[in-house]
Amino acid sequence: MARCSFEGKGKIMDFRPLNDTERRELISALRGNAEGGTAILMDRRDTTFAGTTEEVTDEEVISAIKSVPCHY
């Protein structure tokens, strides 16, 4: 999973393999999404996995839509 940090003026991406706990949590979240439609949450600061939820606020939905580049 890529981690992004903002040190100085540039962005630094830390590409590293997931540790065992991160991997299990992400796989569980992906299964929950595929089987039951649970939302997968992402930390806005560094795009890391932040858990899952049954309900998503309107603010989260709007933020997710705004984060998708649109070239139309």
C-alpha positions, 0 to 999 in steps of 0.5 A, a space after each residue: 500500500 502506498 503511503 504519502 507524506 508531505 515533507 517540505 514542498 514535495 510529496 514522498 510516496 512510501 511503497 512497501 508491502 503490507 504487514 500481516 495485520 494490514 493485509 488481513 484488515 484490508 482483505 476483510 474490508 474488501 470481502 465485506 464490500 463485495 459481499 455486503 456493501 460496506 464502505 471502505 474508508 481511506 485517510 484523506 491525508 495519506 490515502 491509507 486504509 482507515 477501516 470500514 463502515 455500514 453508513 457513510 455521511 453525505 460529507 464523505 460521499 461529496 468528498 469522495 466524488 470531488 477527489 475523482 479527477 474529471 476531464 469532461 
